[in-house]
Amino acid sequence: MFERTKLLLPLAALLLASANSYAQDSGPAIQLAQMGGAMHAAAEVCGDYSQDQLQEMKKQQQTSIQSMGLNDEDFDKAFEQGLDRGRQDLQKATAEQRRQMCEQLRSGPKF
């Protein structure tokens, strides 16, 4: 799971590049959950995964991040923050930027 996350971090950084909305002092588990939410938003836009698949990936990420000490409530809050921010950023992106992002997402590992 973390190997996949590391490979997709450049895409998450692209999604969040214009956003400095996440606190500098938030821990790595919170940041991973936020990035997971942003990636979820990207996957929704690209349309390559069903809602069931997206929910399964979220559950897998939540289980993995629990080992870093993040409880379910904090995970859900951070994930939703990332999801909301990812959706906002994607609404602002041009069609070409979304197309490039989807190509990059598709060229990464399959979950």
C-alpha positions in Angstrom: 0.0 0.0 0.0 2.7 2.5 0.9 4.7 1.6 -2.2 1.7 2.6 -4.3 1.2 5.7 -2.3 4.9 6.7 -2.8 4.5 6.2 -6.5 1.4 8.4 -6.7 2.7 11.2 -4.5 3.8 13.3 -7.5 0.2 13.3 -8.7 -1.1 14.2 -5.3 1.5 17.0 -5.1 0.2 18.2 -8.5 -3.4 18.2 -7.2 -2.4 20.1 -4.1 0.3 22.4 -5.5 -1.8 25.5 -5.4 -3.1 24.7 -1.9 -1.3 25.6 1.3 -4.3 24.8 3.3 -2.8 21.9 5.3 -1.2 22.8 8.5 2.6 22.6 8.6 2.5 20.8 11.9 0.1 18.0 10.9 1.6 14.6 11.2 2.5 12.3 8.3 -0.6 10.1 9.0 -2.9 13.1 8.6 -1.1 14.2 5.5 -1.4 10.7 4.0 -5.1 10.6 4.7 -5.5 14.0 3.1 -3.5 12.9 0.0 -5.7 9.8 -0.1 -8.8 12.0 -0.2 -7.2 14.1 -3.0 -6.4 11.0 -5.0 -9.9 9.8 -4.5 -11.2 13.0 -6.0 -8.9 12.5 -9.0 -10.0 8.9 -9.4 -13.7 10.1 -9.4 -12.9 12.6 -12.2 -11.0 10.1 -14.3 -13.8 7.5 -14.0 -11.6 4.5 -13.9 -12.9 3.0 -10.7 -16.4 2.2 -9.5 -17.7 3.7 -6.2 -17.3 0.2 -4.6 -13.6 0.1 -5.7 -13.0 3.6 -4.4 -14.6 2.7 -1.0 -12.5 -0.4 -0.8 -9.3 1.5 -1.5 -10.3 4.0 1.2 -10.8 1.2 3.7 -7.4 -0.3 2.8 -5.7 3.1 3.3 -7.5 3.6 6.6 -6.4 0.2 7.9 -2.8 1.0 6.8 -2.8 4.4 8.4 -4.2 3.0 11.7 -0.8 1.4 12.2 0.6 5.0 12.3 -1.7 5.8 15.3 -4.5 7.6 13.5 -7.9 6.8 14.8 -11.0 6.3 12.5 -12.5 9.7 13.3 -9.3 11.7 12.6 -8.8 9.6 9.4 -12.3 10.4 8.1 -11.9 14.1 8.9 -8.5 14.3 7.1 -9.7 12.2 4.2 -12.7 14.4 3.7 -10.5 17.5 3.9 -8.3 16.1 1.1 -11.3 15.0 -0.9 -13.0 18.4 -0.7 -9.7 20.2 -1.5 -9.0 17.8 -4.4 -12.5 18.4 -5.9 -12.0 22.2 -5.6 -8.6 22.1 -7.3 -10.0 19.8 -10.0 -12.9 22.2 -10.7 -10.3 25.0 -11.2 -8.1 22.9 -13.5 -8.4 23.2 -17.3 -9.7 20.2 -19.4 -6.1 19.7 -20.6 -4.8 19.6 -17.0 -7.4 17.1 -16.0 -6.6 15.0 -19.1 -2.9 15.0 -18.2 -3.6 14.2 -14.6 -5.8 11.2 -15.6 -3.1 9.9 -18.0 -0.6 10.2 -15.1 -3.0 8.4 -12.8 -3.6 5.6 -15.3 0.1 5.1 -15.9 0.7 4.5 -12.2 0.1 1.2 -10.3 -3.3 -0.4 -10.4 -4.9 -0.9 -7.0 
